[in-house]
Amino acid sequence: MSGNFPFPEYSKNDSTPNRDWVSDYPRSTLGSFETSNHLNAKVAIPRNTPSSSSTTTGRVSRACENCREQKAKCSGHHPVCHRCQDAGVQCSYGDRKREKMVKQLTELSSKVESLETLLCDIYHALDASSARQVDQRLRDLNLHPHPLPNSTLASSQQAPSDAIDSLLAIPTGVVDYTEEDFNRNDKVQAMGFVGDHSEIAWLYRLKRSLDHGNSTPIKEIPEPPAISSMNYFEDESEISVPNTVDLARRPPQHIADKLVENYFHVLHSAFPILGKALFLNQYRSFYSNPSVRPGKRWLAVLNLVFAIATRHASLTDQPQTDYSEHSVYFARAWKLSGSKILLDHPDLQQTQVEGLAAFYLLSIGQVNRSWRTVGVAIRSALAMGLNLRSETDSITHFSRELRYRVWWALYLLDTVLCEMTGRASIAAHTFCTTPLPVPFLEEDREDERVVQMVTNLGARSAFSTSLLSHPHVPPKDPLASKDPEQSLGKDKHVEQKPDLTAAENLTPNASLCFLYAVDLAQLLQRAVDAVYISSLERQSWHEVEAEISTFNTHADNWLLRLPMEFQSPASDTSQEFAQQRVSLTCRYYATKMIILQPCIRHLSQTSEASTPGTLCESMAAICVQIAGQMLDLLPGTGDTNWLHCVAPWWCILHNVMQATTILMTELLTRTTAHTLEAASIITKLKRAIAWLHEMSARDESSRRAWIICTEIVSRHGSRFGLGPV
């Protein structure tokens, strides 16, 4: 029956309601409409038309923070959307995703830059482990702190592209690696590594800092020159030893006498590597008796004495010999003994040959070769046990004392060369029980008091202690708490209580000066270890500052112990002990400058302004004052004979350059123009440069030093009125 009911005809496409229209119906209504079979289906009633204030039905470009958080549809109106307006809450639109990323990146970049700056400021205070950890982490991240600190190069002379250590110079100068290839060419090989307590390293760091400035980005810094560019010595000059040297030739006796006399006058008291009385007896016998045929090593010693004396004569106005001969004497000595250094076993004479050869090389500006040669001499001395106290009965007390002096002479020479090169001393780090030299002349070796002092270790030790103790501190015998027989190792030696008043009655002499020089050299070696090397461990600046203050006090106490005859060279015009006074004063000033120089370096590289009166500031001021006093020792220009006859002529250029470099650093990095301080430093600098120019006439090393200093002053001293010199 249902088939009789008529149905309207719909096309296939009309069987489904229009989708746009259906979309306005609730889902329940749509379902009932689609499933109903009744002809009178309900008609859908459309929703009310939205108010004109509403947005279109499309999505808004950006929802406010409240709607986004509640996942509700936002009208997108500004400044307040409808939902927030109806709810009465504050409406805000946050940054878009891209804007957020840009803002985040800017904030992170600012934080990274701030942290890099912080690392620059605190890096010098880190210990070794922390500093290495920072280095490695920054290298891994390929980060570099900038802007650059004042000190742009550490003592290891690294390239600026090699990140942190070359830029954040540690005030202690600690170096446990190097990034310069010291084998890349002949000039670099000739100089080799230079440590941080050398004035060559001070010069190099100063020039790099001034040339590049504090604001130069790392990537714009060109490849740095090697530190050898600041070397004013003559290491790259070849030393030729001709094959045609006549080994049997010797100068006429009247020339030989002058040379031997000159050697003992200008060198022996400071470098007593030869027994004077013994050598002079052998020398007179050699020239007076044609039948005497000494060994090759003694002849080598003689020719080295001639070479050193002739070299000294070439620097003065002495006309008695051909100045070019000193290289011939050295070549003859080398042929006689030096060529067998690595093949023959050492003896005392060979050790003396090596020590004299090292001194000659130093006197002609061959510092690197001299340092290597004195190392060979010290190795020979170690092989012979000269670093140990001798208690054998097979040698006389005079021979025993001569061997002790050979050791301490090599020790002093090694100390000077380590100052110049900034390298660690071999002798200072060697186990040594050799007693300090007795303060008596060789001519007094038969004196009963001298014999007792040499043969009785307890008396000798207590006597030396009484001389070297602080004048206000009672001397202490280091062996007093030990068993005498156990300490001396021999039953026959009876411990005697020394007469300490003998120290007060001791007449000053050259040997006493030598004792004080050895004592000061030991102090300097300990200071270098503590302040610069420090077992290759970086310390915080406060620890280094404390060490500097301690050793500065020790140096001042050494000066208080010094007899008055060896003090005040500027005010005392007497000729007696003139050499000793000037030599010890130069050694004292050099020691103080090396100890205190890290304070100037620390202040010049610190970004924060230093507070006047602080410990570091006070010690830096002392360092500058000492540098000025060193230059005040020099007489009026033109008196070069004073330099080579009174001053320690073999290292006076080194001392002058130490003081000059410190004054240039203070003036060009920390001093304000047109002040009294600037005027005082400028006066002393002009004096130093004038002296270097005067010394250049006869010494190539001095000429090179003059060129380096004038170039730095001319380029960077314009604000102080210092133009081309």
Sequence and secondary structure as in RCSB ss.txt:
>XXXX:A:sequence
MSGNFPFPEYSKNDSTPNRDWVSDYPRSTLGSFETSNHLNAKVAIPRNTPSSSSTTTGRVSRACENCREQKAKCS
GHHPVCHRCQDAGVQCSYGDRKREKMVKQLTELSSKVESLETLLCDIYHALDASSARQVDQRLRDLNLHPHPLPN
STLASSQQAPSDAIDSLLAIPTGVVDYTEEDFNRNDKVQAMGFVGDHSEIAWLYRLKRSLDHGNSTPIKEIPEPP
AISSMNYFEDESEISVPNTVDLARRPPQHIADKLVENYFHVLHSAFPILGKALFLNQYRSFYSNPSVRPGKRWLA
VLNLVFAIATRHASLTDQPQTDYSEHSVYFARAWKLSGSKILLDHPDLQQTQVEGLAAFYLLSIGQVNRSWRTVG
VAIRSALAMGLNLRSETDSITHFSRELRYRVWWALYLLDTVLCEMTGRASIAAHTFCTTPLPVPFLEEDREDERV
VQMVTNLGARSAFSTSLLSHPHVPPKDPLASKDPEQSLGKDKHVEQKPDLTAAENLTPNASLCFLYAVDLAQLLQ
RAVDAVYISSLERQSWHEVEAEISTFNTHADNWLLRLPMEFQSPASDTSQEFAQQRVSLTCRYYATKMIILQPCI
RHLSQTSEASTPGTLCESMAAICVQIAGQMLDLLPGTGDTNWLHCVAPWWCILHNVMQATTILMTELLTRTTAHT
LEAASIITKLKRAIAWLHEMSARDESSRRAWIICTEIVSRHGSRFGLGPV
>XXXX:A:secstr
 GGGS      GGGGS  HHHHTTS HHHHHHHHH   SS           TTS  SS  S   HHHHHHT    
  SSS HHHHHHT        HHHHHHHHHHHHHHHHHHHHHHHHHHGGGS HHHHHHHHHHHHHHT    S  S
    TT   GGG STTTS  TT   S   S TTSSHHHHHH    TTSHHHHHHHHHHHHHH SS  GGGS    
 GGGG  S TTS     TT  TT    HHHHHHHHHHHHHHTTTT   S HHHHHHHHHHHHH TT    HHHHH
HHHHHHHHHHHHHHTTT  SS GGGHHHHHHHHHHHTGGGTTTS   HHHHHHHHHHHHHHHHTT HHHHHHHHH
HHHHHHHHTTTTS    SSS HHHHHHHHHHHHHHHHHHHHHHHHHT   SGGGS        SS GGGTTSHHH
HHHHH HHHHHHHHHHHHS TTS    TTTTS HHHHHS TT       THHHHH    HHHHHHHHHHHHHHHH
HHHIIIIIGGG    HHHHHHHHHHHHHHHHHHHHHS GGGS TTT   STTHHHHHHHHHHHHHHHHHHHHHHH
HHHHH SS   TTSHHHHHHHHHHHHHHHHHHTS STT HHHHHHTS TTTHHHHHHHHHHHHHHHHHHH  TTS
HHHHHHHHHHHHHHHHHHHHTTT HHHHHHHHHHHHHHHHH GGGT    
